[in-house]
Amino acid sequence: MTWNDAMIRKYYDAVVKHGGKNMIKKIAEDLGVEEAEVQKEASKLEKATKRKKDWSNPNAKKQKHDCLARARSSEHRPRSKPA
């Protein structure tokens, strides 16, 4: 079963409420579902969040590459000698 938006909100509320020891067990109790289901859906949400972060800036990889290239080129640039 995939969770709807209301269930996901309840999950995050429970995470904030318990945030620590035996969190999955307590969240499962709050939501009235099995621990395995909470664990499975939590993993899906975590993966989706990571993908969204990666996709939020499609130019991030290129920007990092450009920045590194500029840094390398300035390191190898011959320095002018004082007159």
mmCIF file of the N, C-alpha and C atoms, coordinates in Angstrom:
data_MODEL
# 
_entry.id   MODEL 
# 
loop_
_atom_site.group_PDB 
_atom_site.id 
_atom_site.type_symbol 
_atom_site.label_atom_id 
_atom_site.label_alt_id 
_atom_site.label_comp_id 
_atom_site.label_asym_id 
_atom_site.label_entity_id 
_atom_site.label_seq_id 
_atom_site.pdbx_PDB_ins_code 
_atom_site.Cartn_x 
_atom_site.Cartn_y 
_atom_site.Cartn_z 
_atom_site.occupancy 
_atom_site.B_iso_or_equiv 
_atom_site.pdbx_formal_charge 
_atom_site.auth_seq_id 
_atom_site.auth_comp_id 
_atom_site.auth_asym_id 
_atom_site.auth_atom_id 
_atom_site.pdbx_PDB_model_num 
ATOM 1   N N  . MET A 1 1  ? 0.845  -1.181 0.000   1.00 0.00 ? 1  MET A N  1 
ATOM 2   C CA . MET A 1 1  ? 0.000  0.000  0.000   1.00 0.00 ? 1  MET A CA 1 
ATOM 3   C C  . MET A 1 1  ? 0.891  1.246  0.000   1.00 0.00 ? 1  MET A C  1 
ATOM 4   N N  . THR A 1 2  ? 0.662  2.146  -0.936  1.00 0.00 ? 2  THR A N  1 
ATOM 5   C CA . THR A 1 2  ? 1.392  3.410  -0.969  1.00 0.00 ? 2  THR A CA 1 
ATOM 6   C C  . THR A 1 2  ? 0.609  4.431  -0.163  1.00 0.00 ? 2  THR A C  1 
ATOM 7   N N  . TRP A 1 3  ? 1.325  5.220  0.591   1.00 0.00 ? 3  TRP A N  1 
ATOM 8   C CA . TRP A 1 3  ? 0.671  6.196  1.453   1.00 0.00 ? 3  TRP A CA 1 
ATOM 9   C C  . TRP A 1 3  ? 0.215  7.416  0.670   1.00 0.00 ? 3  TRP A C  1 
ATOM 10  N N  . ASN A 1 4  ? -0.934 7.954  1.088   1.00 0.00 ? 4  ASN A N  1 
ATOM 11  C CA . ASN A 1 4  ? -1.411 9.205  0.500   1.00 0.00 ? 4  ASN A CA 1 
ATOM 12  C C  . ASN A 1 4  ? -0.796 10.380 1.259   1.00 0.00 ? 4  ASN A C  1 
ATOM 13  N N  . ASP A 1 5  ? -1.078 11.591 0.810   1.00 0.00 ? 5  ASP A N  1 
ATOM 14  C CA . ASP A 1 5  ? -0.473 12.776 1.422   1.00 0.00 ? 5  ASP A CA 1 
ATOM 15  C C  . ASP A 1 5  ? -0.798 12.915 2.907   1.00 0.00 ? 5  ASP A C  1 
ATOM 16  N N  . ALA A 1 6  ? -2.017 12.583 3.289   1.00 0.00 ? 6  ALA A N  1 
ATOM 17  C CA . ALA A 1 6  ? -2.405 12.697 4.701   1.00 0.00 ? 6  ALA A CA 1 
ATOM 18  C C  . ALA A 1 6  ? -1.578 11.749 5.573   1.00 0.00 ? 6  ALA A C  1 
ATOM 19  N N  . MET A 1 7  ? -1.355 10.543 5.074   1.00 0.00 ? 7  MET A N  1 
ATOM 20  C CA . MET A 1 7  ? -0.571 9.560  5.827   1.00 0.00 ? 7  MET A CA 1 
ATOM 21  C C  . MET A 1 7  ? 0.888  10.008 5.913   1.00 0.00 ? 7  MET A C  1 
ATOM 22  N N  . ILE A 1 8  ? 1.408  10.581 4.838   1.00 0.00 ? 8  ILE A N  1 
ATOM 23  C CA . ILE A 1 8  ? 2.789  11.065 4.853   1.00 0.00 ? 8  ILE A CA 1 
ATOM 24  C C  . ILE A 1 8  ? 2.933  12.202 5.863   1.00 0.00 ? 8  ILE A C  1 
ATOM 25  N N  . ARG A 1 9  ? 1.937  13.101 5.923   1.00 0.00 ? 9  ARG A N  1 
ATOM 26  C CA . ARG A 1 9  ? 1.980  14.185 6.919   1.00 0.00 ? 9  ARG A CA 1 
ATOM 27  C C  . ARG A 1 9  ? 1.972  13.617 8.334   1.00 0.00 ? 9  ARG A C  1 
ATOM 28  N N  . LYS A 1 10 ? 1.129  12.622 8.565   1.00 0.00 ? 10 LYS A N  1 
ATOM 29  C CA . LYS A 1 10 ? 1.079  11.986 9.888   1.00 0.00 ? 10 LYS A CA 1 
ATOM 30  C C  . LYS A 1 10 ? 2.430  11.358 10.228  1.00 0.00 ? 10 LYS A C  1 
ATOM 31  N N  . TYR A 1 11 ? 3.048  10.730 9.216   1.00 0.00 ? 11 TYR A N  1 
ATOM 32  C CA . TYR A 1 11 ? 4.357  10.106 9.420   1.00 0.00 ? 11 TYR A CA 1 
ATOM 33  C C  . TYR A 1 11 ? 5.372  11.152 9.865   1.00 0.00 ? 11 TYR A C  1 
ATOM 34  N N  . TYR A 1 12 ? 5.453  12.259 9.148   1.00 0.00 ? 12 TYR A N  1 
ATOM 35  C CA . TYR A 1 12 ? 6.432  13.291 9.497   1.00 0.00 ? 12 TYR A CA 1 
ATOM 36  C C  . TYR A 1 12 ? 6.125  13.925 10.853  1.00 0.00 ? 12 TYR A C  1 
ATOM 37  N N  . ASP A 1 13 ? 4.846  14.082 11.185  1.00 0.00 ? 13 ASP A N  1 
ATOM 38  C CA . ASP A 1 13 ? 4.488  14.575 12.521  1.00 0.00 ? 13 ASP A CA 1 
ATOM 39  C C  . ASP A 1 13 ? 4.989  13.612 13.592  1.00 0.00 ? 13 ASP A C  1 
ATOM 40  N N  . ALA A 1 14 ? 4.829  12.315 13.344  1.00 0.00 ? 14 ALA A N  1 
ATOM 41  C CA . ALA A 1 14 ? 5.285  11.308 14.303  1.00 0.00 ? 14 ALA A CA 1 
ATOM 42  C C  . ALA A 1 14 ? 6.807  11.293 14.401  1.00 0.00 ? 14 ALA A C  1 
ATOM 43  N N  . VAL A 1 15 ? 7.497  11.505 13.284  1.00 0.00 ? 15 VAL A N  1 
ATOM 44  C CA . VAL A 1 15 ? 8.966  11.554 13.307  1.00 0.00 ? 15 VAL A CA 1 
ATOM 45  C C  . VAL A 1 15 ? 9.424  12.696 14.194  1.00 0.00 ? 15 VAL A C  1 
ATOM 46  N N  . VAL A 1 16 ? 8.803  13.855 14.018  1.00 0.00 ? 16 VAL A N  1 
ATOM 47  C CA . VAL A 1 16 ? 9.163  15.017 14.828  1.00 0.00 ? 16 VAL A CA 1 
ATOM 48  C C  . VAL A 1 16 ? 8.847  14.752 16.297  1.00 0.00 ? 16 VAL A C  1 
ATOM 49  N N  . LYS A 1 17 ? 7.723  14.118 16.551  1.00 0.00 ? 17 LYS A N  1 
ATOM 50  C CA . LYS A 1 17 ? 7.288  13.846 17.924  1.00 0.00 ? 17 LYS A CA 1 
ATOM 51  C C  . LYS A 1 17 ? 8.231  12.867 18.628  1.00 0.00 ? 17 LYS A C  1 
ATOM 52  N N  . HIS A 1 18 ? 8.621  11.792 17.949  1.00 0.00 ? 18 HIS A N  1 
ATOM 53  C CA . HIS A 1 18 ? 9.393  10.733 18.605  1.00 0.00 ? 18 HIS A CA 1 
ATOM 54  C C  . HIS A 1 18 ? 10.891 10.837 18.376  1.00 0.00 ? 18 HIS A C  1 
ATOM 55  N N  . GLY A 1 19 ? 11.295 11.214 17.179  1.00 0.00 ? 19 GLY A N  1 
ATOM 56  C CA . GLY A 1 19 ? 12.679 11.397 16.753  1.00 0.00 ? 19 GLY A CA 1 
ATOM 57  C C  . GLY A 1 19 ? 13.775 10.783 17.601  1.00 0.00 ? 19 GLY A C  1 
ATOM 58  N N  . GLY A 1 20 ? 13.842 9.504  17.733  1.00 0.00 ? 20 GLY A N  1 
ATOM 59  C CA . GLY A 1 20 ? 14.933 8.902  18.476  1.00 0.00 ? 20 GLY A CA 1 
ATOM 60  C C  . GLY A 1 20 ? 14.748 7.423  18.682  1.00 0.00 ? 20 GLY A C  1 
ATOM 61  N N  . LYS A 1 21 ? 14.850 6.991  19.938  1.00 0.00 ? 21 LYS A N  1 
ATOM 62  C CA . LYS A 1 21 ? 14.798 5.575  20.288  1.00 0.00 ? 21 LYS A CA 1 
ATOM 63  C C  . LYS A 1 21 ? 13.458 4.956  19.903  1.00 0.00 ? 21 LYS A C  1 
ATOM 64  N N  . ASN A 1 22 ? 13.518 3.770  19.331  1.00 0.00 ? 22 ASN A N  1 
ATOM 65  C CA . ASN A 1 22 ? 12.327 3.002  18.960  1.00 0.00 ? 22 ASN A CA 1 
ATOM 66  C C  . ASN A 1 22 ? 11.359 3.812  18.100  1.00 0.00 ? 22 ASN A C  1 
ATOM 67  N N  . MET A 1 23 ? 11.901 4.706  17.282  1.00 0.00 ? 23 MET A N  1 
ATOM 68  C CA . MET A 1 23 ? 11.066 5.613  16.514  1.00 0.00 ? 23 MET A CA 1 
ATOM 69  C C  . MET A 1 23 ? 10.111 4.867  15.584  1.00 0.00 ? 23 MET A C  1 
ATOM 70  N N  . ILE A 1 24 ? 10.594 3.883  14.843  1.00 0.00 ? 24 ILE A N  1 
ATOM 71  C CA . ILE A 1 24 ? 9.749  3.168  13.885  1.00 0.00 ? 24 ILE A CA 1 
ATOM 72  C C  . ILE A 1 24 ? 8.589  2.495  14.607  1.00 0.00 ? 24 ILE A C  1 
ATOM 73  N N  . LYS A 1 25 ? 8.881  1.870  15.743  1.00 0.00 ? 25 LYS A N  1 
ATOM 74  C CA . LYS A 1 25 ? 7.832  1.185  16.504  1.00 0.00 ? 25 LYS A CA 1 
ATOM 75  C C  . LYS A 1 25 ? 6.774  2.180  16.982  1.00 0.00 ? 25 LYS A C  1 
ATOM 76  N N  . LYS A 1 26 ? 7.216  3.313  17.519  1.00 0.00 ? 26 LYS A N  1 
ATOM 77  C CA . LYS A 1 26 ? 6.275  4.315  18.029  1.00 0.00 ? 26 LYS A CA 1 
ATOM 78  C C  . LYS A 1 26 ? 5.460  4.942  16.903  1.00 0.00 ? 26 LYS A C  1 
ATOM 79  N N  . ILE A 1 27 ? 6.107  5.185  15.761  1.00 0.00 ? 27 ILE A N  1 
ATOM 80  C CA . ILE A 1 27 ? 5.387  5.754  14.618  1.00 0.00 ? 27 ILE A CA 1 
ATOM 81  C C  . ILE A 1 27 ? 4.332  4.770  14.129  1.00 0.00 ? 27 ILE A C  1 
ATOM 82  N N  . ALA A 1 28 ? 4.689  3.496  14.061  1.00 0.00 ? 28 ALA A N  1 
ATOM 83  C CA . ALA A 1 28 ? 3.734  2.471  13.633  1.00 0.00 ? 28 ALA A CA 1 
ATOM 84  C C  . ALA A 1 28 ? 2.521  2.456  14.557  1.00 0.00 ? 28 ALA A C  1 
ATOM 85  N N  . GLU A 1 29 ? 2.763  2.585  15.857  1.00 0.00 ? 29 GLU A N  1 
ATOM 86  C CA . GLU A 1 29 ? 1.656  2.633  16.815  1.00 0.00 ? 29 GLU A CA 1 
ATOM 87  C C  . GLU A 1 29 ? 0.786  3.862  16.578  1.00 0.00 ? 29 GLU A C  1 
ATOM 88  N N  . ASP A 1 30 ? 1.417  5.025  16.362  1.00 0.00 ? 30 ASP A N  1 
ATOM 89  C CA . ASP A 1 30 ? 0.664  6.257  16.113  1.00 0.00 ? 30 ASP A CA 1 
ATOM 90  C C  . ASP A 1 30 ? -0.191 6.162  14.853  1.00 0.00 ? 30 ASP A C  1 
ATOM 91  N N  . LEU A 1 31 ? 0.366  5.529  13.808  1.00 0.00 ? 31 LEU A N  1 
ATOM 92  C CA . LEU A 1 31 ? -0.336 5.451  12.530  1.00 0.00 ? 31 LEU A CA 1 
ATOM 93  C C  . LEU A 1 31 ? -1.283 4.263  12.448  1.00 0.00 ? 31 LEU A C  1 
ATOM 94  N N  . GLY A 1 32 ? -1.118 3.313  13.350  1.00 0.00 ? 32 GLY A N  1 
ATOM 95  C CA . GLY A 1 32 ? -1.965 2.128  13.344  1.00 0.00 ? 32 GLY A CA 1 
ATOM 96  C C  . GLY A 1 32 ? -1.630 1.160  12.214  1.00 0.00 ? 32 GLY A C  1 
ATOM 97  N N  . VAL A 1 33 ? -0.337 1.052  11.894  1.00 0.00 ? 33 VAL A N  1 
ATOM 98  C CA . VAL A 1 33 ? 0.109  0.137  10.837  1.00 0.00 ? 33 VAL A CA 1 
ATOM 99  C C  . VAL A 1 33 ? 1.268  -0.704 11.359  1.00 0.00 ? 33 VAL A C  1 
ATOM 100 N N  . GLU A 1 34 ? 1.664  -1.696 10.559  1.00 0.00 ? 34 GLU A N  1 
ATOM 101 C CA . GLU A 1 34 ? 2.778  -2.568 10.929  1.00 0.00 ? 34 GLU A CA 1 
ATOM 102 C C  . GLU A 1 34 ? 4.109  -1.814 10.856  1.00 0.00 ? 34 GLU A C  1 
ATOM 103 N N  . GLU A 1 35 ? 5.060  -2.208 11.697  1.00 0.00 ? 35 GLU A N  1 
ATOM 104 C CA . GLU A 1 35 ? 6.395  -1.600 11.680  1.00 0.00 ? 35 GLU A CA 1 
ATOM 105 C C  . GLU A 1 35 ? 7.057  -1.763 10.315  1.00 0.00 ? 35 GLU A C  1 
ATOM 106 N N  . ALA A 1 36 ? 6.888  -2.937 9.702   1.00 0.00 ? 36 ALA A N  1 
ATOM 107 C CA . ALA A 1 36 ? 7.509  -3.198 8.398   1.00 0.00 ? 36 ALA A CA 1 
ATOM 108 C C  . ALA A 1 36 ? 7.008  -2.209 7.345   1.00 0.00 ? 36 ALA A C  1 
ATOM 109 N N  . GLU A 1 37 ? 5.729  -1.873 7.412   1.00 0.00 ? 37 GLU A N  1 
ATOM 110 C CA . GLU A 1 37 ? 5.170  -0.918 6.451   1.00 0.00 ? 37 GLU A CA 1 
ATOM 111 C C  . GLU A 1 37 ? 5.769  0.471  6.657   1.00 0.00 ? 37 GLU A C  1 
ATOM 112 N N  . VAL A 1 38 ? 5.924  0.867  7.916   1.00 0.00 ? 38 VAL A N  1 
ATOM 113 C CA . VAL A 1 38 ? 6.529  2.168  8.210   1.00 0.00 ? 38 VAL A CA 1 
ATOM 114 C C  . VAL A 1 38 ? 7.957  2.197  7.687   1.00 0.00 ? 38 VAL A C  1 
ATOM 115 N N  . GLN A 1 39 ? 8.709  1.134  7.926   1.00 0.00 ? 39 GLN A N  1 
ATOM 116 C CA . GLN A 1 39 ? 10.099 1.068  7.475   1.00 0.00 ? 39 GLN A CA 1 
ATOM 117 C C  . GLN A 1 39 ? 10.180 1.153  5.957   1.00 0.00 ? 39 GLN A C  1 
ATOM 118 N N  . LYS A 1 40 ? 9.310  0.401  5.277   1.00 0.00 ? 40 LYS A N  1 
ATOM 119 C CA . LYS A 1 40 ? 9.318  0.371  3.812   1.00 0.00 ? 40 LYS A CA 1 
ATOM 120 C C  . LYS A 1 40 ? 8.976  1.748  3.238   1.00 0.00 ? 40 LYS A C  1 
ATOM 121 N N  . GLU A 1 41 ? 7.925  2.369  3.756   1.00 0.00 ? 41 GLU A N  1 
ATOM 122 C CA . GLU A 1 41 ? 7.511  3.681  3.250   1.00 0.00 ? 41 GLU A CA 1 
ATOM 123 C C  . GLU A 1 41 ? 8.534  4.760  3.606   1.00 0.00 ? 41 GLU A C  1 
ATOM 124 N N  . ALA A 1 42 ? 9.154  4.645  4.773   1.00 0.00 ? 42 ALA A N  1 
ATOM 125 C CA . ALA A 1 42 ? 10.181 5.610  5.169   1.00 0.00 ? 42 ALA A CA 1 
ATOM 126 C C  . ALA A 1 42 ? 11.357 5.551  4.196   1.00 0.00 ? 42 ALA A C  1 
ATOM 127 N N  . SER A 1 43 ? 11.734 4.350  3.786   1.00 0.00 ? 43 SER A N  1 
ATOM 128 C CA . SER A 1 43 ? 12.824 4.195  2.818   1.00 0.00 ? 43 SER A CA 1 
ATOM 129 C C  . SER A 1 43 ? 12.459 4.827  1.484   1.00 0.00 ? 43 SER A C  1 
ATOM 130 N N  . LYS A 1 44 ? 11.220 4.617  1.037   1.00 0.00 ? 44 LYS A N  1 
ATOM 131 C CA . LYS A 1 44 ? 10.764 5.216  -0.218  1.00 0.00 ? 44 LYS A CA 1 
ATOM 132 C C  . LYS A 1 44 ? 10.818 6.737  -0.137  1.00 0.00 ? 44 LYS A C  1 
ATOM 133 N N  . LEU A 1 45 ? 10.327 7.285  0.979   1.00 0.00 ? 45 LEU A N  1 
ATOM 134 C CA . LEU A 1 45 ? 10.316 8.739  1.143   1.00 0.00 ? 45 LEU A CA 1 
ATOM 135 C C  . LEU A 1 45 ? 11.731 9.299  1.164   1.00 0.00 ? 45 LEU A C  1 
ATOM 136 N N  . GLU A 1 46 ? 12.632 8.593  1.826   1.00 0.00 ? 46 GLU A N  1 
ATOM 137 C CA . GLU A 1 46 ? 14.021 9.051  1.901   1.00 0.00 ? 46 GLU A CA 1 
ATOM 138 C C  . GLU A 1 46 ? 14.659 9.069  0.512   1.00 0.00 ? 46 GLU A C  1 
ATOM 139 N N  . LYS A 1 47 ? 14.435 8.006  -0.262  1.00 0.00 ? 47 LYS A N  1 
ATOM 140 C CA . LYS A 1 47 ? 14.991 7.945  -1.618  1.00 0.00 ? 47 LYS A CA 1 
ATOM 141 C C  . LYS A 1 47 ? 14.405 9.046  -2.493  1.00 0.00 ? 47 LYS A C  1 
ATOM 142 N N  . ALA A 1 48 ? 13.097 9.261  -2.394  1.00 0.00 ? 48 ALA A N  1 
ATOM 143 C CA . ALA A 1 48 ? 12.450 10.301 -3.200  1.00 0.00 ? 48 ALA A CA 1 
ATOM 144 C C  . ALA A 1 48 ? 12.986 11.674 -2.836  1.00 0.00 ? 48 ALA A C  1 
ATOM 145 N N  . THR A 1 49 ? 13.223 11.903 -1.558  1.00 0.00 ? 49 THR A N  1 
ATOM 146 C CA . THR A 1 49 ? 13.752 13.190 -1.111  1.00 0.00 ? 49 THR A CA 1 
ATOM 147 C C  . THR A 1 49 ? 15.153 13.401 -1.653  1.00 0.00 ? 49 THR A C  1 
ATOM 148 N N  . LYS A 1 50 ? 15.992 12.374 -1.616  1.00 0.00 ? 50 LYS A N  1 
ATOM 149 C CA . LYS A 1 50 ? 17.355 12.490 -2.147  1.00 0.00 ? 50 LYS A CA 1 
ATOM 150 C C  . LYS A 1 50 ? 17.327 12.784 -3.637  1.00 0.00 ? 50 LYS A C  1 
ATOM 151 N N  . ARG A 1 51 ? 16.455 12.081 -4.373  1.00 0.00 ? 51 ARG A N  1 
ATOM 152 C CA . ARG A 1 51 ? 16.365 12.324 -5.817  1.00 0.00 ? 51 ARG A CA 1 
ATOM 153 C C  . ARG A 1 51 ? 15.917 13.751 -6.083  1.00 0.00 ? 51 ARG A C  1 
ATOM 154 N N  . LYS A 1 52 ? 14.962 14.229 -5.307  1.00 0.00 ? 52 LYS A N  1 
ATOM 155 C CA . LYS A 1 52 ? 14.456 15.586 -5.517  1.00 0.00 ? 52 LYS A CA 1 
ATOM 156 C C  . LYS A 1 52 ? 15.566 16.602 -5.276  1.00 0.00 ? 52 LYS A C  1 
ATOM 157 N N  . LYS A 1 53 ? 16.380 16.391 -4.249  1.00 0.00 ? 53 LYS A N  1 
ATOM 158 C CA . LYS A 1 53 ? 17.497 17.297 -3.976  1.00 0.00 ? 53 LYS A CA 1 
ATOM 159 C C  . LYS A 1 53 ? 18.468 17.305 -5.146  1.00 0.00 ? 53 LYS A C  1 
ATOM 160 N N  . ASP A 1 54 ? 18.774 16.123 -5.673  1.00 0.00 ? 54 ASP A N  1 
ATOM 161 C CA . ASP A 1 54 ? 19.710 16.017 -6.788  1.00 0.00 ? 54 ASP A CA 1 
ATOM 162 C C  . ASP A 1 54 ? 19.164 16.706 -8.032  1.00 0.00 ? 54 ASP A C  1 
ATOM 163 N N  . TRP A 1 55 ? 17.838 16.631 -8.226  1.00 0.00 ? 55 TRP A N  1 
ATOM 164 C CA . TRP A 1 55 ? 17.238 17.204 -9.418  1.00 0.00 ? 55 TRP A CA 1 
ATOM 165 C C  . TRP A 1 55 ? 16.916 18.680 -9.254  1.00 0.00 ? 55 TRP A C  1 
ATOM 166 N N  . SER A 1 56 ? 16.960 19.189 -8.054  1.00 0.00 ? 56 SER A N  1 
ATOM 167 C CA . SER A 1 56 ? 16.558 20.571 -7.830  1.00 0.00 ? 56 SER A CA 1 
ATOM 168 C C  . SER A 1 56 ? 17.469 21.547 -8.556  1.00 0.00 ? 56 SER A C  1 
ATOM 169 N N  . ASN A 1 57 ? 18.715 21.179 -8.779  1.00 0.00 ? 57 ASN A N  1 
ATOM 170 C CA . ASN A 1 57 ? 19.632 22.039 -9.510  1.00 0.00 ? 57 ASN A CA 1 
ATOM 171 C C  . ASN A 1 57 ? 20.328 21.203 -10.581 1.00 0.00 ? 57 ASN A C  1 
ATOM 172 N N  . PRO A 1 58 ? 19.744 21.155 -11.794 1.00 0.00 ? 58 PRO A N  1 
ATOM 173 C CA . PRO A 1 58 ? 20.324 20.304 -12.830 1.00 0.00 ? 58 PRO A CA 1 
ATOM 174 C C  . PRO A 1 58 ? 21.715 20.735 -13.262 1.00 0.00 ? 58 PRO A C  1 
ATOM 175 N N  . ASN A 1 59 ? 22.085 21.979 -12.980 1.00 0.00 ? 59 ASN A N  1 
ATOM 176 C CA . ASN A 1 59 ? 23.402 22.468 -13.384 1.00 0.00 ? 59 ASN A CA 1 
ATOM 177 C C  . ASN A 1 59 ? 24.451 22.309 -12.294 1.00 0.00 ? 59 ASN A C  1 
ATOM 178 N N  . ALA A 1 60 ? 24.078 21.716 -11.168 1.00 0.00 ? 60 ALA A N  1 
ATOM 179 C CA . ALA A 1 60 ? 25.001 21.634 -10.031 1.00 0.00 ? 60 ALA A CA 1 
ATOM 180 C C  . ALA A 1 60 ? 26.294 20.910 -10.400 1.00 0.00 ? 60 ALA A C  1 
ATOM 181 N N  . LYS A 1 61 ? 26.181 19.806 -11.108 1.00 0.00 ? 61 LYS A N  1 
ATOM 182 C CA . LYS A 1 61 ? 27.372 19.039 -11.469 1.00 0.00 ? 61 LYS A CA 1 
ATOM 183 C C  . LYS A 1 61 ? 28.269 19.859 -12.398 1.00 0.00 ? 61 LYS A C  1 
ATOM 184 N N  . LYS A 1 62 ? 27.663 20.515 -13.390 1.00 0.00 ? 62 LYS A N  1 
ATOM 185 C CA . LYS A 1 62 ? 28.436 21.335 -14.323 1.00 0.00 ? 62 LYS A CA 1 
ATOM 186 C C  . LYS A 1 62 ? 29.075 22.510 -13.592 1.00 0.00 ? 62 LYS A C  1 
ATOM 187 N N  . GLN A 1 63 ? 28.329 23.145 -12.687 1.00 0.00 ? 63 GLN A N  1 
ATOM 188 C CA . GLN A 1 63 ? 28.870 24.278 -11.940 1.00 0.00 ? 63 GLN A CA 1 
ATOM 189 C C  . GLN A 1 63 ? 30.068 23.848 -11.101 1.00 0.00 ? 63 GLN A C  1 
ATOM 190 N N  . LYS A 1 64 ? 29.962 22.675 -10.468 1.00 0.00 ? 64 LYS A N  1 
ATOM 191 C CA . LYS A 1 64 ? 31.065 22.168 -9.661  1.00 0.00 ? 64 LYS A CA 1 
ATOM 192 C C  . LYS A 1 64 ? 32.283 21.916 -10.550 1.00 0.00 ? 64 LYS A C  1 
ATOM 193 N N  . HIS A 1 65 ? 32.045 21.305 -11.711 1.00 0.00 ? 65 HIS A N  1 
ATOM 194 C CA . HIS A 1 65 ? 33.141 21.023 -12.640 1.00 0.00 ? 65 HIS A CA 1 
ATOM 195 C C  . HIS A 1 65 ? 33.803 22.324 -13.097 1.00 0.00 ? 65 HIS A C  1 
ATOM 196 N N  . ASP A 1 66 ? 32.995 23.331 -13.463 1.00 0.00 ? 66 ASP A N  1 
ATOM 197 C CA . ASP A 1 66 ? 33.538 24.619 -13.913 1.00 0.00 ? 66 ASP A CA 1 
ATOM 198 C C  . ASP A 1 66 ? 34.358 25.290 -12.820 1.00 0.00 ? 66 ASP A C  1 
ATOM 199 N N  . CYS A 1 67 ? 33.858 25.224 -11.609 1.00 0.00 ? 67 CYS A N  1 
ATOM 200 C CA . CYS A 1 67 ? 34.550 25.843 -10.474 1.00 0.00 ? 67 CYS A CA 1 
ATOM 201 C C  . CYS A 1 67 ? 35.903 25.164 -10.248 1.00 0.00 ? 67 CYS A C  1 
ATOM 202 N N  . LEU A 1 68 ? 35.916 23.843 -10.289 1.00 0.00 ? 68 LEU A N  1 
ATOM 203 C CA . LEU A 1 68 ? 37.166 23.105 -10.110 1.00 0.00 ? 68 LEU A CA 1 
ATOM 204 C C  . LEU A 1 68 ? 38.139 23.404 -11.248 1.00 0.00 ? 68 LEU A C  1 
ATOM 205 N N  . ALA A 1 69 ? 37.624 23.508 -12.464 1.00 0.00 ? 69 ALA A N  1 
ATOM 206 C CA . ALA A 1 69 ? 38.486 23.806 -13.613 1.00 0.00 ? 69 ALA A CA 1 
ATOM 207 C C  . ALA A 1 69 ? 39.121 25.186 -13.457 1.00 0.00 ? 69 ALA A C  1 
ATOM 208 N N  . ARG A 1 70 ? 38.340 26.170 -13.018 1.00 0.00 ? 70 ARG A N  1 
ATOM 209 C CA . ARG A 1 70 ? 38.886 27.512 -12.797 1.00 0.00 ? 70 ARG A CA 1 
ATOM 210 C C  . ARG A 1 70 ? 39.954 27.489 -11.715 1.00 0.00 ? 70 ARG A C  1 
ATOM 211 N N  . ALA A 1 71 ? 39.696 26.751 -10.649 1.00 0.00 ? 71 ALA A N  1 
ATOM 212 C CA . ALA A 1 71 ? 40.661 26.675 -9.549  1.00 0.00 ? 71 ALA A CA 1 
ATOM 213 C C  . ALA A 1 71 ? 41.961 26.036 -10.030 1.00 0.00 ? 71 ALA A C  1 
ATOM 214 N N  . ARG A 1 72 ? 41.839 24.978 -10.800 1.00 0.00 ? 72 ARG A N  1 
ATOM 215 C CA . ARG A 1 72 ? 43.042 24.303 -11.309 1.00 0.00 ? 72 ARG A CA 1 
ATOM 216 C C  . ARG A 1 72 ? 43.818 25.206 -12.258 1.00 0.00 ? 72 ARG A C  1 
ATOM 217 N N  . SER A 1 73 ? 43.108 25.909 -13.128 1.00 0.00 ? 73 SER A N  1 
ATOM 218 C CA . SER A 1 73 ? 43.804 26.752 -14.105 1.00 0.00 ? 73 SER A CA 1 
ATOM 219 C C  . SER A 1 73 ? 44.512 27.911 -13.419 1.00 0.00 ? 73 SER A C  1 
ATOM 220 N N  . SER A 1 74 ? 43.949 28.432 -12.341 1.00 0.00 ? 74 SER A N  1 
ATOM 221 C CA . SER A 1 74 ? 44.613 29.534 -11.640 1.00 0.00 ? 74 SER A CA 1 
ATOM 222 C C  . SER A 1 74 ? 45.834 29.032 -10.868 1.00 0.00 ? 74 SER A C  1 
ATOM 223 N N  . GLU A 1 75 ? 45.816 27.778 -10.440 1.00 0.00 ? 75 GLU A N  1 
ATOM 224 C CA . GLU A 1 75 ? 46.970 27.209 -9.737  1.00 0.00 ? 75 GLU A CA 1 
ATOM 225 C C  . GLU A 1 75 ? 48.153 27.049 -10.683 1.00 0.00 ? 75 GLU A C  1 
ATOM 226 N N  . HIS A 1 76 ? 47.878 26.732 -11.939 1.00 0.00 ? 76 HIS A N  1 
ATOM 227 C CA . HIS A 1 76 ? 48.943 26.438 -12.890 1.00 0.00 ? 76 HIS A CA 1 
ATOM 228 C C  . HIS A 1 76 ? 49.310 27.641 -13.755 1.00 0.00 ? 76 HIS A C  1 
ATOM 229 N N  . ARG A 1 77 ? 48.664 28.753 -13.522 1.00 0.00 ? 77 ARG A N  1 
ATOM 230 C CA . ARG A 1 77 ? 48.960 29.954 -14.286 1.00 0.00 ? 77 ARG A CA 1 
ATOM 231 C C  . ARG A 1 77 ? 50.322 30.483 -13.852 1.00 0.00 ? 77 ARG A C  1 
ATOM 232 N N  . PRO A 1 78 ? 51.209 30.767 -14.794 1.00 0.00 ? 78 PRO A N  1 
ATOM 233 C CA . PRO A 1 78 ? 52.520 31.300 -14.397 1.00 0.00 ? 78 PRO A CA 1 
ATOM 234 C C  . PRO A 1 78 ? 52.356 32.674 -13.755 1.00 0.00 ? 78 PRO A C  1 
ATOM 235 N N  . ARG A 1 79 ? 53.055 32.862 -12.694 1.00 0.00 ? 79 ARG A N  1 
ATOM 236 C CA . ARG A 1 79 ? 52.971 34.144 -11.990 1.00 0.00 ? 79 ARG A CA 1 
ATOM 237 C C  . ARG A 1 79 ? 53.913 35.139 -12.656 1.00 0.00 ? 79 ARG A C  1 
ATOM 238 N N  . SER A 1 80 ? 53.465 36.362 -12.726 1.00 0.00 ? 80 SER A N  1 
ATOM 239 C CA . SER A 1 80 ? 54.327 37.380 -13.333 1.00 0.00 ? 80 SER A CA 1 
ATOM 240 C C  . SER A 1 80 ? 55.415 37.750 -12.336 1.00 0.00 ? 80 SER A C  1 
ATOM 241 N N  . LYS A 1 81 ? 56.590 37.959 -12.854 1.00 0.00 ? 81 LYS A N  1 
ATOM 242 C CA . LYS A 1 81 ? 57.723 38.299 -11.995 1.00 0.00 ? 81 LYS A CA 1 
ATOM 243 C C  . LYS A 1 81 ? 57.769 39.811 -11.815 1.00 0.00 ? 81 LYS A C  1 
ATOM 244 N N  . PRO A 1 82 ? 58.087 40.274 -10.606 1.00 0.00 ? 82 PRO A N  1 
ATOM 245 C CA . PRO A 1 82 ? 58.167 41.722 -10.402 1.00 0.00 ? 82 PRO A CA 1 
ATOM 246 C C  . PRO A 1 82 ? 59.310 42.308 -11.232 1.00 0.00 ? 82 PRO A C  1 
ATOM 247 N N  . ALA A 1 83 ? 59.099 43.522 -11.711 1.00 0.00 ? 83 ALA A N  1 
ATOM 248 C CA . ALA A 1 83 ? 60.100 44.162 -12.576 1.00 0.00 ? 83 ALA A CA 1 
ATOM 249 C C  . ALA A 1 83 ? 61.259 44.713 -11.805 1.00 0.00 ? 83 ALA A C  1 
# 
